[in-house]
Amino acid sequence: MNIKRIEELLAIPETSERCERVHDEVQPVLLQLMDAFRAQYGGLAPELQGYQVHTYEMTLRTTMHDARNPKYAPKKQDTDIGKRAFIELVDKSLFQTEIGVLRLEFNGLEKQFKIIIPSSFYPFWVAVRSQSNEKGFVDLLEKLDPEIRIQVADKEGQFLAKDEWITYLQKAVDDKRRPWFHIGILIPFAEVASEAELMESIWETYTKLQPIREYIQREAEQHALSLKVLSLLNEHHDDIPLTLYGKTYDIKFEEAYDYKSNNRRQKFGLYEKGQLVADGMFDQYLRDPYEVLGIFVNGYGHIYTNLRQLSTETQYPFPWPWYITKSFRYHKQDGKDINKEYQLKAFEALAAHDFEVRDTSFYVGSYDTVLGRFKESAAEVKKVFVAAALLFADISQMITLPRIDAASTQNSQEESLEDLAEIMEEAYEHNFDLSVIMANIGDSELTYSPSIIRDFHLNLVSLEDKHFVILNGISGTGKTQLCLLYANAVYGQPRDHINPYVKVIPVRPDWTDSTALFGYYSALEKRYVRTPFLNALLQAIHEGKPMFIVLDEMNLARVEYYLSDYLSAVESKQPVQLHTEEHVTDVPQVLHIPNNLYVIGTINVDETTHSISDKVLDRAFVMTLTDVDLDSFWNGTNPKYKSALAQEWGLLQELHGKLHQYDLHFGYRTLNEMIRKLYVNAQLDPGIRMEPVEAVDRVVAEKVLPKIRGDERIAPLLLLLNDWMKASLGEGSESLRHVKRMREELDRYGAAQFWR
């Protein structure tokens, strides 16, 4: 083994040559070392023969070929790939879980030979989740040999002393970072001795790493058992009948899919005779750091359970009974403890539906950790979960389940949920670090470029005392969704999570003054009439957290009329006068616009809207969203659509490209709705469904053509559409008939529109 030669190969400046030489000359050295190590010490450590070998070779080959491809070569010029080489032993004996137990690495960047265990952040995150966990981890670190080093495997590559590790873990959790760690011995290239001495160092390090390896192994075993539980639930996706309050429904499940890294989902819908009553999902957090199962209904999480206790319980000789503890977490109002009221009614409802209840817990099923299965079927367990979540959603007025028994309707709540704070199943902590926001948004299935996210972020936060942004663009380009996505990213929530610090308020055409936002005192009713905007504003003042308010379609009314008090208060720093009534205690007489209020307006420009005055424009950042990324939309869509609608999607792509030349293309909303109709058509029996081309013709005539109108400037577009529809949709297509008529009207009257 020539260490100088290895160092020279790792330092070759040209990427493709470096990767090829490292693949052909350095990786074989590592493989020989590992084989010799396993052969020499397999008797002392028999487990070595059971591990699988993982190498860096595939990455090296891929990078080598990409660096020689003109399409990808520029991106590979500054890569660090090939500046290191490694071989690793991996334990793959656990269910859906891999553990790296030993890695040998020549690192040309650090000029060191590494004998390490590479580990993700998650096993050590567990160590700081509780005092008992932390104590056990401290005991482990005390046993660790002082020669073992702990390196953070990121660009900085900092080293941690043993007494710094826990503090670092806690800060990384707060900063929402999940770095890997390299734990072991690092030998400078200059000190690498003979192969025999190196073999002895590998064995000594392997022995010294035993406490860390056992710790990771124990955590991985618990993780694998939890994944087994989730796998049993995911395997089931057949329909289940369900009766609630005397009415019969069907629960329809989709197949489980990976939503993002460490997050798997299985969606379901509650249907009555084909009509969707409520939708929901089994949201599975595979590493947070534990494995958590959440049951959502209409976007709200109603059940959360940690799977570790279930999957690792071994003290019982029979299947372990799974009880879920449920509590309600709403803010109290008017001195009334709404949480206790909901708790009481929820468990009354569970008992009435033959649930087995115990104090504030209810029985789901029994799990056998030895056999790795439930006593009940997966369908029975999931039915209990869904039924309980639906009952909780009904009790808390997030949905309304009809009752066959009229007397039971007296159990409905008198209070409106709009007057309560949103559900708080977990703490909401905000973070305006753009890199963190980008990371959260990066896992979203929506399609916004980093430049749009960055610009939106800067527009919102650059003025510390005023946050007002207007989003302009064609209908359906995701203006409102951008607001929701960004706000949830600030709070570290999934993009479709119902966030209590985001309020979408539709603007009405009859808004003529500031009472539409700030409410008013009713002399007749002797009370202050509150509005959603005022409620959100008071919540922002009370809690001090960022509150995002989206004024949807804000130019349906004259913005300078209803927004005048807000704009004046923000600009002058003076309070808004709400009322002068001493007996009104739930609304202050005056209030200041807080700095944690973020107002975003969305606008469309058509014959139903008003222009925005300079007074408003001078006080806002205005962004225009026009781009529609079809590739990203299709890549992120549900796999069931991709497999069923390949032909239809190709036609829609062609049409979109032709319309885009004239800025008359359609947005994500229209795309999504057309895709869903096309999919439902494709699921019909062959004898009654439309053929793909006919189905596309219908959705184009119904969703795209109605928006096309104009004067002679659209003549080239109509001609283009005429030729495309004739070739792609056929001479008898409905869309072609409309386009021909519009061309005739354009020739005759100088203007054309879809409507007659």
C-alpha positions in Angstrom: 0.0 0.0 0.0 1.6 3.3 -1.2 0.0 6.1 0.8 1.8 8.8 -1.1 0.4 7.4 -4.4 -3.1 7.3 -2.9 -2.8 10.9 -1.8 -1.7 11.9 -5.3 -4.7 10.2 -6.9 -7.1 11.9 -4.5 -5.6 15.3 -5.4 -6.0 15.0 -9.2 -7.7 18.3 -10.2 -9.8 17.0 -13.1 -13.0 15.4 -11.9 -13.5 12.6 -14.4 -9.9 11.5 -14.3 -9.8 11.7 -10.5 -12.9 9.6 -10.1 -11.7 7.0 -12.6 -8.3 6.6 -11.0 -9.7 6.5 -7.5 -12.2 3.9 -8.6 -9.6 1.7 -10.3 -6.7 2.1 -7.9 -7.8 3.3 -4.4 -11.0 1.4 -3.9 -9.3 -2.0 -4.5 -6.8 -1.1 -1.7 -9.7 -0.5 0.7 -11.4 -3.7 -0.3 -8.2 -5.7 0.2 -7.8 -4.1 3.7 -11.4 -4.9 4.7 -11.2 -8.5 3.4 -7.9 -9.0 5.3 -9.4 -7.5 8.5 -12.5 -9.7 8.4 -10.3 -12.8 7.7 -7.9 -12.1 10.4 -10.3 -11.1 13.2 -13.5 -13.0 12.2 -12.7 -15.5 14.9 -12.6 -12.9 17.6 -15.7 -11.1 16.2 -17.9 -13.6 14.3 -20.5 -10.9 13.5 -18.0 -9.4 11.0 -18.8 -12.2 8.5 -22.5 -11.3 8.6 -22.2 -7.7 7.6 -22.6 -6.6 4.0 -20.0 -4.5 2.2 -20.9 -1.0 0.9 -18.5 1.1 -1.2 -18.2 4.5 -2.9 -17.8 2.9 -6.4 -21.2 3.6 -7.8 -20.9 7.4 -7.0 -17.5 7.5 -8.5 -18.6 5.8 -11.7 -21.7 8.1 -12.1 -19.7 11.2 -11.5 -17.0 10.1 -13.9 -19.6 9.7 -16.7 -21.4 12.9 -15.9 -18.1 14.9 -15.9 -17.6 13.7 -19.5 -21.1 14.6 -20.6 -21.3 18.2 -21.9 -24.7 18.5 -20.4 -23.6 17.9 -16.8 -19.9 18.6 -17.0 -20.0 22.3 -15.8 -21.8 21.3 -12.6 -19.1 18.7 -11.8 -16.1 21.0 -12.1 -16.0 22.0 -8.4 -17.3 18.8 -6.9 -15.4 17.1 -4.0 -16.5 13.7 -5.3 -13.5 11.5 -5.8 -11.4 13.4 -3.2 -12.1 10.5 -0.8 -12.7 6.8 -1.1 -14.2 4.4 1.4 -15.5 1.0 2.1 -18.1 0.2 4.8 -19.5 -2.7 6.7 -23.3 -2.5 7.0 -25.7 -4.4 9.2 -28.9 -5.0 7.1 -30.4 -7.7 9.3 -33.1 -5.4 10.8 -36.5 -4.6 9.2 -36.1 -1.6 6.7 -33.1 -0.4 8.8 -29.4 -0.2 7.9 -26.6 0.4 10.4 -23.1 1.4 9.4 -20.8 -0.6 11.8 -17.3 0.2 10.4 -15.9 2.4 7.7 -12.4 2.6 6.3 -11.8 5.9 4.4 -9.0 7.6 2.6 -9.9 11.3 2.9 -7.9 13.5 0.6 -9.5 16.7 1.8 -8.5 16.1 5.4 -5.4 14.1 4.4 -6.3 11.4 6.9 -7.1 7.7 7.0 -10.4 7.3 9.0 -11.5 4.2 11.0 -15.0 5.3 12.0 -18.6 4.5 12.5 -20.7 6.8 10.4 -24.1 7.6 12.0 -27.0 9.8 11.2 -28.2 12.4 13.7 -31.3 10.5 14.9 -29.9 7.9 17.3 -28.2 10.6 19.2 -31.2 13.0 19.1 -32.9 10.4 21.2 -30.3 11.0 23.9 -31.5 14.6 24.5 -35.2 13.9 24.5 -35.5 13.2 28.2 -33.4 13.4 31.4 -33.3 9.6 31.7 -32.1 9.2 28.1 -29.5 11.9 28.7 -28.2 10.3 31.8 -27.8 7.0 30.0 -25.9 8.7 27.2 -23.6 10.5 29.7 -22.8 7.1 31.2 -22.0 5.8 27.7 -19.7 8.7 26.9 -17.8 8.1 30.1 -17.1 4.5 28.9 -15.8 5.7 25.6 -12.1 5.5 25.1 -10.4 8.9 25.2 -8.7 8.3 21.8 -12.1 8.1 20.0 -12.9 11.4 18.3 -16.3 12.8 17.4 -16.5 14.7 14.1 -19.5 16.5 12.7 -19.7 15.3 9.1 -20.6 18.5 7.3 -18.6 21.1 5.4 -17.1 22.5 8.6 -16.1 19.1 9.9 -15.7 20.4 13.5 -14.6 18.0 16.3 -16.5 17.7 19.6 -15.2 16.9 23.0 -17.3 14.2 24.8 -18.7 16.8 27.2 -19.7 19.1 24.3 -21.7 16.5 22.4 -25.0 16.8 24.3 -24.9 20.6 24.1 -24.2 20.4 20.4 -27.1 18.0 19.9 -29.5 20.3 21.7 -28.5 23.3 19.6 -28.7 21.3 16.4 -32.3 20.4 17.3 -33.1 24.0 18.0 -31.5 25.1 14.6 -33.4 22.3 12.8 -30.1 20.8 11.5 -29.6 17.0 11.3 -25.9 16.5 10.6 -24.2 13.1 10.4 -21.3 12.1 12.7 -18.1 10.3 12.2 -16.9 8.5 15.4 -13.6 6.8 15.6 -9.9 7.2 14.9 -8.3 9.6 12.4 -4.7 8.9 11.3 -2.8 11.6 9.3 -1.5 10.3 6.0 2.0 11.0 7.1 1.6 8.6 10.1 0.1 5.7 8.2 2.5 2.8 8.7 2.6 -0.7 7.3 -0.4 -2.7 6.4 0.1 -5.0 9.4 0.2 -2.1 11.8 -2.8 -0.5 10.1 -4.7 -3.8 10.5 -4.0 -3.8 14.2 -5.2 -0.1 14.5 -8.5 -1.1 12.8 -9.0 -3.9 15.3 -8.2 -1.7 18.3 -10.6 1.0 17.0 -13.3 -1.5 16.2 -13.0 -2.8 19.8 -13.0 0.8 21.3 -16.1 1.7 19.3 -18.1 -1.2 20.8 -20.1 1.0 23.3 -21.1 3.4 20.4 -21.9 0.4 18.2 -24.1 -1.2 20.8 -25.9 2.1 21.5 -26.7 2.6 17.8 -27.7 -1.1 17.5 -30.2 -0.8 20.4 -31.7 2.3 18.9 -31.9 0.8 15.5 -33.7 -2.3 16.8 -36.4 -0.1 18.4 -36.6 1.9 15.1 -37.0 -1.3 13.1 -39.8 -2.7 15.4 -41.7 0.6 15.0 -41.3 0.5 11.2 -42.7 -3.0 11.3 -45.9 -1.7 13.0 -46.3 1.0 10.4 -45.7 -1.5 7.6 -48.5 -3.7 8.8 -50.9 -0.7 8.7 -49.6 0.5 5.3 -50.1 -2.9 3.7 -53.9 -2.5 4.1 -55.7 -0.2 1.7 -59.0 -1.9 1.1 -62.3 -0.1 1.8 -63.8 -0.4 5.3 -67.5 0.2 6.2 -68.0 2.4 9.2 -71.2 3.5 11.2 -71.2 6.7 13.1 -74.2 8.2 14.9 -76.4 5.7 13.1 -75.3 6.6 9.6 -73.2 4.2 7.4 -70.1 5.3 5.5 -67.2 3.8 3.6 -63.6 4.6 4.4 -61.6 4.5 1.2 -57.8 4.3 1.5 -55.1 5.1 -1.0 -51.8 3.3 -1.1 -49.1 4.7 1.3 -46.4 6.8 -0.3 -43.2 8.6 0.8 -44.2 12.3 1.1 -40.7 13.5 1.9 -37.6 12.3 3.8 -38.7 10.4 6.9 -42.4 11.1 6.3 -44.8 8.6 4.9 -48.5 9.1 4.3 -51.6 7.2 3.6 -54.6 9.2 2.6 -58.2 8.2 3.2 -61.7 9.6 2.6 -65.0 9.2 4.4 -67.7 8.7 1.8 -71.5 8.5 2.0 -72.9 7.0 -1.1 -70.0 8.2 -3.2 -70.0 11.7 -1.7 -66.9 12.8 0.2 -67.8 13.8 3.7 -64.2 14.3 5.1 -60.7 13.5 4.1 -57.8 12.5 6.2 -54.5 10.7 6.4 -52.3 8.5 8.4 -49.2 10.7 8.7 -46.2 8.7 9.7 -43.1 10.4 11.1 -40.3 7.8 10.7 -37.7 9.9 12.6 -38.7 12.7 14.8 -36.5 11.3 16.4 -39.0 8.6 17.5 -41.6 7.1 15.2 -44.9 8.8 15.5 -48.3 8.1 13.9 -50.7 11.0 13.4 -54.3 10.7 12.3 -55.5 13.8 10.4 -59.0 14.8 9.5 -59.6 17.8 7.1 -56.0 19.0 7.7 -56.1 18.9 11.5 -54.2 16.3 13.6 -56.5 14.6 16.1 -54.4 11.7 17.3 -50.7 11.4 17.8 -49.0 8.3 19.3 -45.4 7.4 19.8 -44.8 3.9 18.5 -41.7 3.1 20.6 -43.7 2.0 23.7 -45.9 -0.3 21.6 -43.2 -1.8 19.5 -40.7 -2.5 22.2 -43.0 -3.7 25.0 -41.8 -7.2 26.1 -42.8 -7.6 29.7 -46.2 -9.2 28.9 -46.3 -12.9 27.7 -49.3 -12.0 25.5 -50.0 -9.3 22.9 -49.6 -5.9 24.5 -52.8 -3.8 24.6 -52.5 -0.5 22.8 -54.2 2.4 24.5 -54.1 5.9 23.0 -54.3 8.9 25.4 -56.3 11.8 24.1 -56.5 15.3 25.4 -57.8 18.5 23.8 -55.7 21.7 23.7 -57.7 24.7 23.0 -57.4 28.2 24.5 -60.0 28.9 27.1 -62.5 31.6 26.5 -64.9 33.5 28.7 -63.7 31.6 31.7 -65.1 28.3 30.4 -62.8 25.3 30.2 -63.6 24.2 26.7 -60.9 21.5 26.9 -62.6 19.6 29.7 -66.0 19.9 28.0 -64.6 18.5 24.8 -62.8 15.7 26.7 -66.0 14.7 28.5 -68.1 14.7 25.3 -65.4 12.9 23.3 -65.2 10.0 25.6 -69.0 9.8 25.9 -69.1 9.6 22.1 -66.4 6.8 22.1 -68.3 4.8 24.7 -71.5 5.3 22.7 -69.8 3.7 19.7 -68.6 0.7 21.7 -65.0 1.8 22.2 -63.2 0.3 25.1 -62.2 3.4 27.2 -60.1 3.8 30.3 -59.9 7.2 32.0 -58.7 9.4 29.1 -57.5 6.6 26.9 -59.1 4.3 24.4 -58.2 0.8 23.1 -56.9 0.4 19.6 -55.7 -3.2 19.4 -53.1 -5.6 20.8 -49.6 -6.1 19.3 -47.3 -9.1 19.7 -43.7 -8.0 19.6 -42.4 -11.5 19.3 -44.5 -12.5 16.3 -44.5 -8.9 14.9 -48.3 -8.7 14.3 -51.6 -7.5 15.7 -54.1 -9.8 17.4 -56.7 -8.0 15.3 -56.5 -7.4 11.6 -54.9 -4.3 10.3 -58.3 -3.2 8.9 -59.8 -3.4 12.4 -57.0 -1.4 14.0 -57.2 1.3 11.3 -61.0 1.4 11.6 -60.7 2.3 15.3 -58.1 5.0 14.5 -60.3 6.6 11.8 -63.5 6.4 13.8 -61.9 8.0 16.8 -60.3 10.8 14.8 -63.6 11.5 13.1 -65.5 11.6 16.4 -62.8 14.0 17.9 -63.1 16.2 14.8 -66.9 16.3 15.2 -66.8 17.1 18.9 -64.4 20.0 18.3 -66.7 21.2 15.4 -64.0 20.8 12.7 -66.5 18.6 10.8 -70.2 17.9 11.4 -71.4 14.3 11.4 -75.1 14.0 11.0 -77.1 12.1 13.6 -79.9 9.7 12.8 -81.2 10.2 16.4 -82.5 13.7 16.6 -82.1 13.8 20.4 -78.4 13.4 20.0 -78.1 16.7 18.2 -78.4 18.4 21.6 -74.8 17.4 22.1 -73.6 19.9 19.5 -71.5 22.7 20.7 -73.0 26.2 21.0 -69.7 28.0 20.6 -68.3 28.6 17.1 -64.8 27.3 16.4 -64.0 30.6 14.8 -64.0 32.1 18.3 -61.6 29.6 19.6 -57.8 29.4 19.1 -56.7 26.7 16.6 -55.8 23.3 17.8 -52.4 23.1 19.4 -51.2 19.5 19.2 -47.6 20.6 19.3 -45.6 23.7 20.0 -45.1 26.2 17.2 -41.7 27.7 17.1 -40.8 30.1 14.2 -37.5 30.5 12.4 -36.9 33.1 9.7 -33.5 31.7 8.7 -33.9 31.5 4.9 -31.7 28.4 4.7 -34.0 26.6 7.1 -37.1 27.9 5.2 -35.6 26.7 1.9 -34.9 23.3 3.4 -38.5 23.0 4.6 -39.9 24.1 1.3 -37.5 21.9 -0.6 -39.4 18.8 0.6 -42.7 20.2 -0.7 -44.4 18.8 -3.7 -45.3 22.3 -5.0 -43.3 24.0 -7.6 -41.7 27.3 -6.8 -38.2 28.2 -7.8 -35.7 29.1 -5.1 -35.5 32.7 -6.6 -39.2 33.2 -6.0 -39.0 31.9 -2.4 -36.0 34.1 -1.8 -37.7 37.2 -3.2 -40.9 36.5 -1.3 -38.9 36.1 1.9 -36.9 39.4 1.4 -40.1 41.3 0.6 -41.7 40.1 3.8 -38.8 40.5 6.2 -36.6 43.3 4.9 -38.7 46.0 6.6 -38.8 45.1 10.3 -41.7 47.4 11.1 -43.9 46.7 8.0 -44.7 43.5 6.3 -47.0 44.0 3.3 -46.7 42.1 0.0 -49.0 41.9 -3.0 -48.9 38.8 -5.3 -50.1 39.3 -8.8 -50.5 36.7 -11.5 -52.9 34.7 -13.6 -55.5 32.6 -11.7 -54.2 29.3 -10.4 -50.5 30.0 -10.3 -50.3 29.2 -6.6 -50.3 32.7 -5.1 -52.3 31.7 -2.0 -50.5 28.4 -1.8 -47.1 30.2 -1.8 -48.3 32.2 1.3 -49.4 29.0 3.1 -46.2 27.1 2.1 -43.9 29.9 3.3 -45.7 30.4 6.6 -45.7 26.7 7.4 -42.0 26.6 6.5 -41.3 29.4 9.0 -43.0 27.3 11.6 -41.4 24.0 10.4 -44.7 22.5 9.5 -45.7 20.4 6.4 -47.0 22.5 3.6 -50.6 21.2 3.9 -50.7 21.6 7.7 -53.5 23.8 9.2 -51.4 26.4 10.9 -53.1 28.5 13.6 -50.8 31.4 12.7 -52.0 31.7 9.1 -55.4 33.2 8.3 -56.8 33.3 4.7 -59.5 35.9 4.5 -61.5 36.2 1.3 -62.2 39.8 0.3 -65.8 40.7 -0.6 -66.9 43.2 -3.2 -69.0 45.1 -0.6 -66.1 46.1 1.6 -66.2 49.9 1.5 -64.4 50.9 4.7 -62.2 49.7 7.5 -65.0 48.0 9.4 -64.6 45.1 7.1 -61.2 44.4 8.7 -61.4 46.0 12.2 -65.1 45.4 13.0 -67.4 47.9 14.7 -69.4 48.6 17.8 -73.1 47.7 17.3 -75.3 50.1 19.3 -78.3 47.9 18.7 -76.7 44.8 20.0 -74.5 46.5 22.7 -71.5 44.6 21.6 -68.4 44.8 19.4 -68.8 42.9 16.2 -65.4 41.2 15.6 -64.0 40.0 12.2 -61.5 37.3 11.3 -58.9 40.0 10.6 -59.4 41.5 14.1 -59.3 38.1 15.7 -56.0 37.3 14.0 -54.6 40.7 14.9 -55.6 40.3 18.6 -54.0 36.8 18.6 -50.8 38.2 17.2 -50.7 40.9 19.9 -51.5 38.4 22.7 -49.1 35.6 21.7 -46.3 37.7 20.1 -45.6 35.1 17.4 -45.6 35.9 13.6 -49.1 36.0 12.3 -49.7 35.7 8.5 -52.9 37.1 7.1 -53.7 36.5 3.4 -56.3 38.8 1.9 -57.4 36.6 -1.0 -58.6 38.4 -4.2 -58.0 41.7 -2.4 -58.9 43.9 -5.4 -62.5 42.6 -5.6 -63.1 45.7 -3.5 -61.3 49.0 -3.5 -58.2 48.3 -1.5 -57.5 51.9 -0.6 -61.0 52.1 1.1 -61.0 49.1 3.4 -57.3 49.0 4.0 -56.9 52.7 4.7 -56.8 52.5 8.5 -54.2 49.7 8.4 -52.0 51.5 6.0 -52.2 54.7 7.9 -51.4 53.0 11.3 -48.4 51.1 9.9 -47.0 54.3 8.3 -47.6 56.7 11.1 -47.0 54.3 14.0 -50.3 55.6 15.5 -52.9 53.3 17.0 -56.2 52.4 15.4 -59.2 53.7 17.3 -61.8 50.9 17.5 -64.4 52.2 19.9 -65.0 54.3 23.0 -67.4 52.0 25.0 -66.2 51.3 28.5 -68.3 48.2 29.0 -66.7 46.4 26.0 -63.9 44.3 27.5 -63.1 41.7 24.9 -61.8 44.3 22.4 -59.5 47.1 23.3 -60.5 50.7 22.5 -57.3 51.3 20.6 -54.6 49.0 19.3 -51.2 49.3 17.6 -50.4 47.2 14.6 -47.7 44.8 15.9 -44.5 44.1 14.1 -45.3 40.4 14.0 -48.2 40.9 11.6 -47.5 39.9 8.0 -50.2 40.9 5.5 -50.2 39.4 2.0 -52.7 40.2 -0.7 -53.4 38.2 -3.8 -54.8 39.9 -6.9 -56.1 39.0 -10.3 -56.7 41.6 -13.0 -60.0 41.2 -15.0 -63.3 42.9 -15.5 -64.5 42.0 -12.0 -61.6 43.7 -10.1 -60.4 47.2 -9.3 -57.0 48.7 -10.0 -54.6 49.3 -7.2 -54.0 52.9 -6.3 -50.5 54.4 -5.9 -51.3 54.9 -2.2 -51.4 51.2 -1.8 -48.6 50.3 -4.2 -46.2 52.7 -2.5 -46.6 50.8 0.8 -46.2 47.3 -0.6 -43.8 45.0 -2.5 -45.5 43.7 -5.6 -44.5 40.3 -7.0 -45.9 38.8 -10.2 -46.2 35.0 -10.5 -46.6 33.8 -14.1 -44.4 30.8 -14.5 -46.0 27.3 -14.4 -43.4 24.5 -14.2 -45.1 21.6 -15.8 -42.2 19.1 -15.2 -42.0 19.8 -11.5 -45.8 19.7 -11.2 -46.0 16.3 -12.9 -43.0 14.9 -11.0 -44.6 15.9 -7.7 -48.1 14.7 -8.5 -49.7 11.5 -7.1 -48.2 8.4 -8.7 -51.7 7.1 -9.5 -52.2 10.0 -12.0 -48.9 9.4 -13.7 -49.6 5.7 -14.5 -53.1 6.4 -15.7 -52.8 9.6 -17.7 -49.6 9.5 -19.7 -51.4 10.2 -23.1 -53.6 12.9 -21.7 -50.7 14.7 -19.9 -48.8 14.8 -23.2 -51.7 16.6 -24.9 -52.0 19.1 -22.0 -48.3 19.8 -22.2 -48.5 20.6 -25.9 -51.5 22.9 -25.4 -49.9 24.7 -22.5 -46.8 25.4 -24.5 -48.8 27.0 -27.3 -50.9 29.2 -24.9 -47.7 30.3 -23.0 -46.4 32.1 -26.1 -49.3 34.5 -25.7 -49.4 34.7 -21.8 -52.8 32.9 -21.9 -51.5 29.7 -20.3 -53.3 28.0 -17.4 -52.1 27.7 -13.8 -51.6 24.9 -11.3 -55.2 25.0 -10.1 -56.6 24.4 -13.6 -54.0 21.7 -14.2 -54.9 19.9 -11.0 -58.6 20.0 -11.6 -58.3 18.8 -15.2 -56.0 15.9 -14.1 -58.5 14.8 -11.4 -61.4 14.8 -13.9 -59.3 12.9 -16.4 -58.3 10.3 -13.8 -61.9 9.8 -12.6 -62.9 9.2 -16.2 -60.1 6.7 -16.7 -61.4 4.7 -13.7 -64.9 4.2 -15.3 -65.9 1.0 -16.8 -64.6 0.7 -20.4 -68.1 0.7 -21.8 -69.0 4.2 -20.5 -65.7 6.1 -20.2 -64.4 8.6 -22.7 -61.3 7.8 -24.7 -58.2 9.8 -23.6 -58.4 12.3 -26.6 -62.1 12.8 -26.1 -61.6 13.4 -22.4 -58.9 16.0 -23.0 -61.1 17.7 -25.6 -63.8 18.0 -22.9 -61.6 19.5 -20.2 -60.0 21.9 -22.6 -63.4 23.2 -23.7 -64.6 23.4 -20.1 -61.5 24.7 -18.3 -59.2 26.4 -20.8 -61.1 28.0 -23.7 -63.6 30.0 -21.5 -60.7 32.3 -20.5 -59.6 33.1 -24.0 -60.8 36.5 -25.3 -59.4 39.5 -27.0 -59.1 41.5 -30.2 -57.0 40.9 -33.4 -53.9 40.3 -31.3 -55.2 36.8 -30.5 -55.7 35.9 -34.2 -52.3 34.1 -34.5 -53.2 32.1 -31.3 -56.6 31.0 -32.6 -55.0 29.9 -35.8 -52.3 28.0 -33.9 -55.0 26.3 -31.7 -57.1 25.5 -34.8 -54.2 23.6 -36.4 -53.2 21.8 -33.2 -56.8 20.8 -32.3 -57.4 19.5 -35.8 -54.2 17.4 -35.6 -54.4 16.3 -32.0 -58.1 16.2 -31.0 -59.7 15.5 -34.3 -61.9 17.3 -36.8 -65.0 16.7 -34.7 -63.7 17.9 -31.4 -65.8 20.3 -29.3 -62.8 22.5 -28.6 -62.1 22.9 -32.4 -65.7 23.9 -32.9 -65.4 26.7 -30.3 -62.1 27.9 -31.8 -63.6 28.0 -35.3 -66.5 30.1 -34.1 -64.2 32.5 -32.2 -62.1 33.0 -35.4 -65.3 33.8 -37.4 -66.4 36.3 -34.7 -62.9 37.9 -34.7 -63.0 38.4 -38.5 -66.5 39.8 -38.3 -66.5 42.0 -35.2 -62.8 42.6 -34.5 -63.1 40.8 -31.1 -63.8 37.3 -29.9 -64.6 35.5 -26.7 -65.7 32.0 -25.7 -69.1 33.2 -24.5 -71.9 33.8 -26.9 
